[in-house]
């Protein structure tokens, strides 16, 4: 499934005149998805950012590229999101996500 519009925002409402979804609305959607998937913890929008940044880092992306993708002007902020997991977890990432 893909969108057929040119709206500059990724997460938009499905209204006739689409608007940007609030962080709270995205959180509600993610929590509903988590409950349907029977996850034990709750999902938050920032978990998507952390996962995205970590995936890029594990796959060899440069921190400056990740910072740009996340919209960060300070690379120190990016370091909060993109952290190398322990070596065992990196191996699992590569095995299952590669």
Biopython code that builds the backbone (N, CA, C, O; Angstrom):
import numpy as np
from Bio.PDB.StructureBuilder import StructureBuilder

atoms = [
    (1, "UNK", "N", (0.844, -1.174, 0.000)),
    (1, "UNK", "CA", (0.000, 0.000, 0.000)),
    (1, "UNK", "C", (0.895, 1.244, 0.000)),
    (1, "UNK", "O", (1.920, 1.273, 0.681)),
    (2, "UNK", "N", (0.518, 2.236, -0.740)),
    (2, "UNK", "CA", (1.279, 3.467, -0.780)),
    (2, "UNK", "C", (0.328, 4.634, -0.988)),
    (2, "UNK", "O", (-0.799, 4.480, -1.458)),
    (3, "UNK", "N", (0.825, 5.802, -0.620)),
    (3, "UNK", "CA", (0.016, 7.006, -0.794)),
    (3, "UNK", "C", (0.188, 7.554, -2.188)),
    (3, "UNK", "O", (1.247, 7.426, -2.803)),
    (4, "UNK", "N", (-0.874, 8.168, -2.674)),
    (4, "UNK", "CA", (-0.847, 8.751, -4.017)),
    (4, "UNK", "C", (-0.899, 10.275, -3.960)),
    (4, "UNK", "O", (-1.354, 10.922, -4.903)),
    (5, "UNK", "N", (-0.432, 10.840, -2.855)),
    (5, "UNK", "CA", (-0.453, 12.296, -2.728)),
    (5, "UNK", "C", (0.972, 12.824, -2.648)),
    (5, "UNK", "O", (1.934, 12.056, -2.630)),
    (6, "UNK", "N", (1.090, 14.125, -2.601)),
    (6, "UNK", "CA", (2.412, 14.734, -2.487)),
    (6, "UNK", "C", (2.552, 15.509, -1.177)),
    (6, "UNK", "O", (3.319, 16.468, -1.094)),
    (7, "UNK", "N", (1.806, 15.087, -0.158)),
    (7, "UNK", "CA", (1.864, 15.744, 1.144)),
    (7, "UNK", "C", (3.267, 15.561, 1.717)),
    (7, "UNK", "O", (3.789, 14.446, 1.697)),
    (8, "UNK", "N", (3.890, 16.621, 2.226)),
    (8, "UNK", "CA", (5.270, 16.522, 2.710)),
    (8, "UNK", "C", (5.429, 15.795, 4.051)),
    (8, "UNK", "O", (6.550, 15.480, 4.450)),
    (9, "UNK", "N", (4.330, 15.531, 4.740)),
    (9, "UNK", "CA", (4.380, 14.888, 6.046)),
    (9, "UNK", "C", (4.143, 13.389, 5.893)),
    (9, "UNK", "O", (3.292, 12.974, 5.107)),
    (10, "UNK", "N", (4.891, 12.571, 6.641)),
    (10, "UNK", "CA", (4.761, 11.125, 6.522)),
    (10, "UNK", "C", (3.456, 10.610, 7.119)),
    (10, "UNK", "O", (2.726, 9.873, 6.456)),
    (11, "UNK", "N", (3.153, 10.983, 8.353)),
    (11, "UNK", "CA", (1.955, 10.487, 9.027)),
    (11, "UNK", "C", (0.867, 11.547, 8.984)),
    (11, "UNK", "O", (0.951, 12.568, 9.668)),
    (12, "UNK", "N", (-0.158, 11.294, 8.172)),
    (12, "UNK", "CA", (-1.248, 12.250, 8.017)),
    (12, "UNK", "C", (-2.589, 11.566, 8.284)),
    (12, "UNK", "O", (-2.711, 10.344, 8.209)),
    (13, "UNK", "N", (-3.580, 12.384, 8.593)),
    (13, "UNK", "CA", (-4.924, 11.866, 8.818)),
    (13, "UNK", "C", (-5.521, 11.429, 7.485)),
    (13, "UNK", "O", (-5.033, 11.794, 6.415)),
    (14, "UNK", "N", (-6.572, 10.649, 7.574)),
    (14, "UNK", "CA", (-7.217, 10.174, 6.345)),
    (14, "UNK", "C", (-8.418, 11.043, 5.981)),
    (14, "UNK", "O", (-9.303, 10.602, 5.248)),
    (15, "UNK", "N", (-8.453, 12.255, 6.482)),
    (15, "UNK", "CA", (-9.541, 13.184, 6.175)),
    (15, "UNK", "C", (-9.447, 13.665, 4.729)),
    (15, "UNK", "O", (-8.459, 13.443, 4.030)),
    (16, "UNK", "N", (-10.524, 14.337, 4.313)),
    (16, "UNK", "CA", (-10.546, 14.905, 2.963)),
    (16, "UNK", "C", (-9.404, 15.911, 2.795)),
    (16, "UNK", "O", (-8.744, 15.936, 1.756)),
    (17, "UNK", "N", (-9.176, 16.731, 3.810)),
    (17, "UNK", "CA", (-8.048, 17.668, 3.828)),
    (17, "UNK", "C", (-7.060, 17.176, 4.884)),
    (17, "UNK", "O", (-7.131, 17.613, 6.033)),
    (18, "UNK", "N", (-6.138, 16.277, 4.523)),
    (18, "UNK", "CA", (-5.266, 15.640, 5.502)),
    (18, "UNK", "C", (-4.372, 16.622, 6.253)),
    (18, "UNK", "O", (-3.876, 17.601, 5.697)),
    (19, "UNK", "N", (-4.186, 16.324, 7.529)),
    (19, "UNK", "CA", (-3.314, 17.122, 8.384)),
    (19, "UNK", "C", (-2.323, 16.194, 9.075)),
    (19, "UNK", "O", (-2.519, 14.980, 9.122)),
    (20, "UNK", "N", (-1.277, 16.774, 9.600)),
    (20, "UNK", "CA", (-0.257, 16.025, 10.318)),
    (20, "UNK", "C", (-0.869, 15.382, 11.565)),
    (20, "UNK", "O", (-1.600, 16.032, 12.312)),
    (21, "UNK", "N", (-0.559, 14.088, 11.784)),
    (21, "UNK", "CA", (-1.015, 13.418, 12.998)),
    (21, "UNK", "C", (-0.182, 13.901, 14.175)),
    (21, "UNK", "O", (1.026, 14.097, 14.047)),
    (22, "UNK", "N", (-0.819, 14.091, 15.308)),
    (22, "UNK", "CA", (-0.087, 14.492, 16.505)),
    (22, "UNK", "C", (0.682, 13.292, 17.057)),
    (22, "UNK", "O", (0.366, 12.143, 16.748)),
    (23, "UNK", "N", (1.682, 13.574, 17.867)),
    (23, "UNK", "CA", (2.450, 12.492, 18.497)),
    (23, "UNK", "C", (1.510, 11.628, 19.334)),
    (23, "UNK", "O", (1.644, 10.404, 19.352)),
    (24, "UNK", "N", (0.576, 12.246, 20.016)),
    (24, "UNK", "CA", (-0.374, 11.496, 20.852)),
    (24, "UNK", "C", (-1.217, 10.546, 20.002)),
    (24, "UNK", "O", (-1.451, 9.406, 20.404)),
    (25, "UNK", "N", (-1.676, 10.999, 18.834)),
    (25, "UNK", "CA", (-2.485, 10.144, 17.952)),
    (25, "UNK", "C", (-1.653, 8.973, 17.427)),
    (25, "UNK", "O", (-2.137, 7.843, 17.371)),
    (26, "UNK", "N", (-0.419, 9.238, 17.048)),
    (26, "UNK", "CA", (0.472, 8.173, 16.595)),
    (26, "UNK", "C", (0.707, 7.175, 17.725)),
    (26, "UNK", "O", (0.729, 5.966, 17.493)),
    (27, "UNK", "N", (0.881, 7.676, 18.939)),
    (27, "UNK", "CA", (1.074, 6.806, 20.104)),
    (27, "UNK", "C", (-0.130, 5.891, 20.300)),
    (27, "UNK", "O", (0.034, 4.699, 20.562)),
    (28, "UNK", "N", (-1.337, 6.437, 20.175)),
    (28, "UNK", "CA", (-2.555, 5.627, 20.314)),
    (28, "UNK", "C", (-2.612, 4.534, 19.247)),
    (28, "UNK", "O", (-2.968, 3.392, 19.540)),
    (29, "UNK", "N", (-2.261, 4.885, 18.016)),
    (29, "UNK", "CA", (-2.258, 3.905, 16.926)),
    (29, "UNK", "C", (-1.241, 2.811, 17.204)),
    (29, "UNK", "O", (-1.537, 1.628, 17.039)),
    (30, "UNK", "N", (-0.037, 3.203, 17.629)),
    (30, "UNK", "CA", (1.007, 2.217, 17.921)),
    (30, "UNK", "C", (0.606, 1.303, 19.080)),
    (30, "UNK", "O", (0.851, 0.098, 19.033)),
    (31, "UNK", "N", (0.000, 1.864, 20.106)),
    (31, "UNK", "CA", (-0.430, 1.042, 21.238)),
    (31, "UNK", "C", (-1.503, 0.039, 20.820)),
    (31, "UNK", "O", (-1.511, -1.098, 21.293)),
    (32, "UNK", "N", (-2.401, 0.454, 19.942)),
    (32, "UNK", "CA", (-3.426, -0.460, 19.429)),
    (32, "UNK", "C", (-2.761, -1.602, 18.651)),
    (32, "UNK", "O", (-3.147, -2.761, 18.797)),
    (33, "UNK", "N", (-1.775, -1.274, 17.835)),
    (33, "UNK", "CA", (-1.043, -2.297, 17.082)),
    (33, "UNK", "C", (-0.327, -3.242, 18.045)),
    (33, "UNK", "O", (-0.346, -4.458, 17.852)),
    (34, "UNK", "N", (0.299, -2.690, 19.073)),
    (34, "UNK", "CA", (0.997, -3.506, 20.063)),
    (34, "UNK", "C", (0.075, -4.454, 20.797)),
    (34, "UNK", "O", (0.434, -5.605, 21.045)),
    (35, "UNK", "N", (-1.097, -3.987, 21.143)),
    (35, "UNK", "CA", (-2.071, -4.854, 21.825)),
    (35, "UNK", "C", (-2.533, -5.977, 20.907)),
    (35, "UNK", "O", (-2.652, -7.124, 21.337)),
    (36, "UNK", "N", (-2.794, -5.651, 19.647)),
    (36, "UNK", "CA", (-3.202, -6.687, 18.688)),
    (36, "UNK", "C", (-2.110, -7.734, 18.502)),
    (36, "UNK", "O", (-2.396, -8.914, 18.300)),
    (37, "UNK", "N", (-0.849, -7.288, 18.571)),
    (37, "UNK", "CA", (0.283, -8.208, 18.414)),
    (37, "UNK", "C", (0.639, -8.892, 19.735)),
    (37, "UNK", "O", (1.571, -9.693, 19.798)),
    (38, "UNK", "N", (-0.117, -8.565, 20.790)),
    (38, "UNK", "CA", (0.085, -9.135, 22.124)),
    (38, "UNK", "C", (1.491, -8.882, 22.670)),
    (38, "UNK", "O", (2.098, -9.761, 23.281)),
    (39, "UNK", "N", (2.001, -7.660, 22.440)),
    (39, "UNK", "CA", (3.293, -7.273, 22.995)),
    (39, "UNK", "C", (3.134, -6.965, 24.479)),
    (39, "UNK", "O", (2.095, -6.467, 24.912)),
    (40, "UNK", "N", (4.160, -7.263, 25.243)),
    (40, "UNK", "CA", (4.070, -7.047, 26.687)),
    (40, "UNK", "C", (4.253, -5.576, 27.054)),
    (40, "UNK", "O", (3.617, -5.103, 27.995)),
    (41, "UNK", "N", (5.097, -4.846, 26.344)),
    (41, "UNK", "CA", (5.327, -3.434, 26.633)),
    (41, "UNK", "C", (4.517, -2.541, 25.718)),
    (41, "UNK", "O", (3.850, -3.006, 24.794)),
    (42, "UNK", "N", (4.588, -1.255, 25.992)),
    (42, "UNK", "CA", (3.862, -0.319, 25.137)),
    (42, "UNK", "C", (4.809, 0.248, 24.078)),
    (42, "UNK", "O", (6.022, 0.320, 24.273)),
    (43, "UNK", "N", (4.224, 0.640, 22.971)),
    (43, "UNK", "CA", (5.000, 1.246, 21.897)),
    (43, "UNK", "C", (4.843, 2.757, 21.959)),
    (43, "UNK", "O", (3.777, 3.272, 22.296)),
    (44, "UNK", "N", (5.921, 3.458, 21.628)),
    (44, "UNK", "CA", (5.903, 4.915, 21.605)),
    (44, "UNK", "C", (6.522, 5.384, 20.292)),
    (44, "UNK", "O", (7.369, 4.692, 19.726)),
    (45, "UNK", "N", (6.106, 6.557, 19.801)),
    (45, "UNK", "CA", (6.673, 7.058, 18.544)),
    (45, "UNK", "C", (8.202, 7.134, 18.555)),
    (45, "UNK", "O", (8.842, 6.882, 17.535)),
    (46, "UNK", "N", (8.783, 7.477, 19.694)),
    (46, "UNK", "CA", (10.242, 7.586, 19.727)),
    (46, "UNK", "C", (10.930, 6.229, 19.606)),
    (46, "UNK", "O", (12.096, 6.157, 19.219)),
    (47, "UNK", "N", (10.226, 5.170, 19.931)),
    (47, "UNK", "CA", (10.817, 3.844, 19.738)),
    (47, "UNK", "C", (11.077, 3.612, 18.249)),
    (47, "UNK", "O", (12.057, 2.964, 17.882)),
    (48, "UNK", "N", (10.207, 4.138, 17.401)),
    (48, "UNK", "CA", (10.433, 4.042, 15.950)),
    (48, "UNK", "C", (11.718, 4.761, 15.558)),
    (48, "UNK", "O", (12.500, 4.254, 14.755)),
    (49, "UNK", "N", (11.930, 5.934, 16.124)),
    (49, "UNK", "CA", (13.138, 6.701, 15.813)),
    (49, "UNK", "C", (14.389, 5.968, 16.302)),
    (49, "UNK", "O", (15.396, 5.899, 15.596)),
    (50, "UNK", "N", (14.312, 5.422, 17.518)),
    (50, "UNK", "CA", (15.455, 4.677, 18.050)),
    (50, "UNK", "C", (15.748, 3.453, 17.183)),
    (50, "UNK", "O", (16.903, 3.184, 16.855)),
    (51, "UNK", "N", (14.714, 2.724, 16.820)),
    (51, "UNK", "CA", (14.892, 1.530, 15.998)),
    (51, "UNK", "C", (15.452, 1.896, 14.631)),
    (51, "UNK", "O", (16.369, 1.239, 14.138)),
    (52, "UNK", "N", (14.911, 2.933, 14.020)),
    (52, "UNK", "CA", (15.384, 3.389, 12.721)),
    (52, "UNK", "C", (16.863, 3.755, 12.786)),
    (52, "UNK", "O", (17.654, 3.313, 11.953)),
    (53, "UNK", "N", (17.235, 4.567, 13.784)),
    (53, "UNK", "CA", (18.620, 5.008, 13.920)),
    (53, "UNK", "C", (19.556, 3.835, 14.202)),
    (53, "UNK", "O", (20.647, 3.761, 13.636)),
    (54, "UNK", "N", (19.136, 2.924, 15.070)),
    (54, "UNK", "CA", (19.971, 1.774, 15.403)),
    (54, "UNK", "C", (20.143, 0.859, 14.195)),
    (54, "UNK", "O", (21.240, 0.362, 13.941)),
    (55, "UNK", "N", (19.069, 0.640, 13.455)),
    (55, "UNK", "CA", (19.163, -0.189, 12.248)),
    (55, "UNK", "C", (20.167, 0.398, 11.268)),
    (55, "UNK", "O", (20.994, -0.330, 10.717)),
    (56, "UNK", "N", (20.105, 1.700, 11.047)),
    (56, "UNK", "CA", (21.047, 2.339, 10.134)),
    (56, "UNK", "C", (22.480, 2.190, 10.634)),
    (56, "UNK", "O", (23.385, 1.887, 9.857)),
    (57, "UNK", "N", (22.682, 2.403, 11.927)),
    (57, "UNK", "CA", (24.020, 2.314, 12.505)),
    (57, "UNK", "C", (24.580, 0.900, 12.395)),
    (57, "UNK", "O", (25.729, 0.714, 11.994)),
    (58, "UNK", "N", (23.776, -0.088, 12.748)),
    (58, "UNK", "CA", (24.211, -1.486, 12.693)),
    (58, "UNK", "C", (24.556, -1.894, 11.262)),
    (58, "UNK", "O", (25.451, -2.709, 11.040)),
    (59, "UNK", "N", (23.836, -1.321, 10.295)),
    (59, "UNK", "CA", (24.090, -1.668, 8.888)),
    (59, "UNK", "C", (25.195, -0.823, 8.265)),
    (59, "UNK", "O", (25.444, -0.905, 7.062)),
    (60, "UNK", "N", (25.865, -0.002, 9.098)),
    (60, "UNK", "CA", (27.053, 0.712, 8.636)),
    (60, "UNK", "C", (26.868, 2.149, 8.230)),
    (60, "UNK", "O", (27.801, 2.747, 7.693)),
    (61, "UNK", "N", (25.703, 2.737, 8.459)),
    (61, "UNK", "CA", (25.491, 4.138, 8.075)),
    (61, "UNK", "C", (26.320, 5.063, 8.965)),
    (61, "UNK", "O", (26.537, 4.788, 10.145)),
    (62, "UNK", "N", (26.765, 6.142, 8.384)),
    (62, "UNK", "CA", (27.536, 7.161, 9.086)),
    (62, "UNK", "C", (26.611, 7.973, 9.998)),
    (62, "UNK", "O", (25.451, 8.209, 9.658)),
    (63, "UNK", "N", (27.124, 8.398, 11.152)),
    (63, "UNK", "CA", (26.304, 9.172, 12.087)),
    (63, "UNK", "C", (25.792, 10.477, 11.473)),
    (63, "UNK", "O", (24.684, 10.912, 11.786)),
    (64, "UNK", "N", (26.577, 11.097, 10.615)),
    (64, "UNK", "CA", (26.110, 12.337, 9.976)),
    (64, "UNK", "C", (24.914, 12.073, 9.072)),
    (64, "UNK", "O", (23.991, 12.884, 9.005)),
    (65, "UNK", "N", (24.928, 10.938, 8.376)),
    (65, "UNK", "CA", (23.788, 10.564, 7.539)),
    (65, "UNK", "C", (22.559, 10.318, 8.406)),
    (65, "UNK", "O", (21.464, 10.779, 8.087)),
    (66, "UNK", "N", (22.748, 9.583, 9.511)),
    (66, "UNK", "CA", (21.629, 9.284, 10.418)),
    (66, "UNK", "C", (21.075, 10.582, 10.996)),
    (66, "UNK", "O", (19.859, 10.750, 11.084)),
    (67, "UNK", "N", (21.956, 11.498, 11.391)),
    (67, "UNK", "CA", (21.522, 12.787, 11.933)),
    (67, "UNK", "C", (20.658, 13.531, 10.927)),
    (67, "UNK", "O", (19.628, 14.107, 11.277)),
    (68, "UNK", "N", (21.092, 13.510, 9.678)),
    (68, "UNK", "CA", (20.328, 14.179, 8.627)),
    (68, "UNK", "C", (18.960, 13.526, 8.443)),
    (68, "UNK", "O", (17.951, 14.216, 8.302)),
    (69, "UNK", "N", (18.932, 12.191, 8.445)),
    (69, "UNK", "CA", (17.665, 11.467, 8.278)),
    (69, "UNK", "C", (16.697, 11.749, 9.424)),
    (69, "UNK", "O", (15.486, 11.813, 9.213)),
    (70, "UNK", "N", (17.228, 11.918, 10.636)),
    (70, "UNK", "CA", (16.377, 12.195, 11.795)),
    (70, "UNK", "C", (16.064, 13.678, 11.945)),
    (70, "UNK", "O", (15.241, 14.059, 12.778)),
    (71, "UNK", "N", (16.715, 14.517, 11.144)),
    (71, "UNK", "CA", (16.480, 15.959, 11.227)),
    (71, "UNK", "C", (17.208, 16.620, 12.377)),
    (71, "UNK", "O", (16.764, 17.655, 12.875)),
    (72, "UNK", "N", (18.320, 16.043, 12.808)),
    (72, "UNK", "CA", (19.090, 16.605, 13.918)),
    (72, "UNK", "C", (20.172, 17.545, 13.396)),
    (72, "UNK", "O", (20.857, 17.232, 12.423)),
    (73, "UNK", "N", (20.322, 18.692, 14.043)),
    (73, "UNK", "CA", (21.419, 19.595, 13.692)),
    (73, "UNK", "C", (22.639, 19.317, 14.568)),
    (73, "UNK", "O", (23.756, 19.687, 14.208)),
    (74, "UNK", "N", (22.433, 18.670, 15.711)),
    (74, "UNK", "CA", (23.522, 18.346, 16.635)),
    (74, "UNK", "C", (23.728, 16.835, 16.662)),
    (74, "UNK", "O", (22.816, 16.087, 17.013)),
    (75, "UNK", "N", (24.918, 16.391, 16.292)),
    (75, "UNK", "CA", (25.205, 14.951, 16.228)),
    (75, "UNK", "C", (25.120, 14.296, 17.606)),
    (75, "UNK", "O", (24.901, 13.088, 17.697)),
    (76, "UNK", "N", (25.289, 15.066, 18.671)),
    (76, "UNK", "CA", (25.177, 14.512, 20.026)),
    (76, "UNK", "C", (23.750, 14.003, 20.274)),
    (76, "UNK", "O", (23.555, 13.003, 20.965)),
    (77, "UNK", "N", (22.774, 14.685, 19.715)),
    (77, "UNK", "CA", (21.383, 14.224, 19.820)),
    (77, "UNK", "C", (21.221, 12.899, 19.106)),
    (77, "UNK", "O", (20.527, 12.004, 19.588)),
    (78, "UNK", "N", (21.860, 12.774, 17.960)),
    (78, "UNK", "CA", (21.779, 11.535, 17.178)),
    (78, "UNK", "C", (22.377, 10.372, 17.953)),
    (78, "UNK", "O", (21.877, 9.250, 17.873)),
    (79, "UNK", "N", (23.437, 10.631, 18.699)),
    (79, "UNK", "CA", (24.084, 9.574, 19.483)),
    (79, "UNK", "C", (23.142, 9.003, 20.547)),
    (79, "UNK", "O", (23.299, 7.854, 20.962)),
    (80, "UNK", "N", (22.185, 9.782, 20.979)),
    (80, "UNK", "CA", (21.191, 9.295, 21.948)),
    (80, "UNK", "C", (20.293, 8.257, 21.276)),
    (80, "UNK", "O", (19.930, 7.251, 21.887)),
    (81, "UNK", "N", (19.939, 8.510, 20.016)),
    (81, "UNK", "CA", (19.054, 7.616, 19.283)),
    (81, "UNK", "C", (19.776, 6.410, 18.711)),
    (81, "UNK", "O", (19.265, 5.292, 18.775)),
    (82, "UNK", "N", (20.956, 6.627, 18.153)),
    (82, "UNK", "CA", (21.688, 5.561, 17.470)),
    (82, "UNK", "C", (22.788, 5.033, 18.378)),
    (82, "UNK", "O", (23.878, 5.600, 18.456)),
    (83, "UNK", "N", (22.488, 3.959, 19.046)),
    (83, "UNK", "CA", (23.472, 3.339, 19.947)),
    (83, "UNK", "C", (23.733, 1.926, 19.477)),
    (83, "UNK", "O", (22.813, 1.185, 19.130)),
    (84, "UNK", "N", (24.999, 1.567, 19.472)),
    (84, "UNK", "CA", (25.322, 0.188, 19.137)),
    (84, "UNK", "C", (24.872, -0.709, 20.269)),
    (84, "UNK", "O", (25.252, -0.496, 21.420)),
    (85, "UNK", "N", (24.069, -1.705, 19.959)),
    (85, "UNK", "CA", (23.702, -2.673, 20.991)),
    (85, "UNK", "C", (24.898, -3.581, 21.287)),
    (85, "UNK", "O", (25.916, -3.520, 20.597)),
    (86, "UNK", "N", (24.769, -4.409, 22.297)),
    (86, "UNK", "CA", (25.832, -5.360, 22.626)),
    (86, "UNK", "C", (26.107, -6.267, 21.435)),
    (86, "UNK", "O", (25.230, -6.473, 20.597)),
    (87, "UNK", "N", (27.301, -6.802, 21.355)),
    (87, "UNK", "CA", (27.721, -7.605, 20.206)),
    (87, "UNK", "C", (26.764, -8.754, 19.907)),
    (87, "UNK", "O", (26.523, -9.068, 18.741)),
    (88, "UNK", "N", (26.218, -9.383, 20.939)),
    (88, "UNK", "CA", (25.286, -10.486, 20.707)),
    (88, "UNK", "C", (24.047, -10.003, 19.962)),
    (88, "UNK", "O", (23.528, -10.695, 19.086)),
    (89, "UNK", "N", (23.590, -8.835, 20.312)),
    (89, "UNK", "CA", (22.393, -8.288, 19.680)),
    (89, "UNK", "C", (22.695, -7.901, 18.228)),
    (89, "UNK", "O", (21.849, -8.066, 17.349)),
    (90, "UNK", "N", (23.901, -7.386, 17.981)),
    (90, "UNK", "CA", (24.288, -7.063, 16.606)),
    (90, "UNK", "C", (24.246, -8.326, 15.755)),
    (90, "UNK", "O", (23.749, -8.305, 14.630)),
    (91, "UNK", "N", (24.760, -9.408, 16.284)),
    (91, "UNK", "CA", (24.729, -10.673, 15.551)),
    (91, "UNK", "C", (23.294, -11.094, 15.243)),
    (91, "UNK", "O", (22.999, -11.562, 14.143)),
    (92, "UNK", "N", (22.412, -10.925, 16.217)),
    (92, "UNK", "CA", (21.001, -11.290, 15.984)),
    (92, "UNK", "C", (20.376, -10.366, 14.937)),
    (92, "UNK", "O", (19.618, -10.827, 14.084)),
    (93, "UNK", "N", (20.679, -9.086, 14.990)),
    (93, "UNK", "CA", (20.181, -8.152, 13.987)),
    (93, "UNK", "C", (20.566, -8.631, 12.598)),
    (93, "UNK", "O", (19.730, -8.741, 11.700)),
    (94, "UNK", "N", (21.833, -8.907, 12.449)),
    (94, "UNK", "CA", (22.328, -9.318, 11.128)),
    (94, "UNK", "C", (21.716, -10.631, 10.679)),
    (94, "UNK", "O", (21.419, -10.807, 9.498)),
    (95, "UNK", "N", (21.526, -11.548, 11.604)),
    (95, "UNK", "CA", (20.967, -12.852, 11.258)),
    (95, "UNK", "C", (19.506, -12.742, 10.857)),
    (95, "UNK", "O", (19.087, -13.331, 9.860)),
    (96, "UNK", "N", (18.724, -11.985, 11.633)),
    (96, "UNK", "CA", (17.271, -11.956, 11.415)),
    (96, "UNK", "C", (16.772, -10.761, 10.599)),
    (96, "UNK", "O", (15.703, -10.827, 9.993)),
    (97, "UNK", "N", (17.534, -9.685, 10.583)),
    (97, "UNK", "CA", (17.072, -8.470, 9.907)),
    (97, "UNK", "C", (17.818, -8.233, 8.595)),
    (97, "UNK", "O", (17.378, -7.439, 7.764)),
    (98, "UNK", "N", (18.933, -8.915, 8.409)),
    (98, "UNK", "CA", (19.826, -8.694, 7.278)),
    (98, "UNK", "C", (19.210, -8.956, 5.987)),
    (98, "UNK", "O", (19.858, -8.807, 4.952)),
]
sb = StructureBuilder()
sb.init_structure("model")
sb.init_model(0)
sb.init_chain("A")
sb.init_seg("    ")
for serial, (resi, resn, name, xyz) in enumerate(atoms, 1):
    if name == "N":
        sb.init_residue(resn, " ", resi, " ")
    sb.init_atom(name, np.array(xyz, "f"), 0.0, 1.0, " ", f" {name:<3s}", serial, name[0])
structure = sb.get_structure()
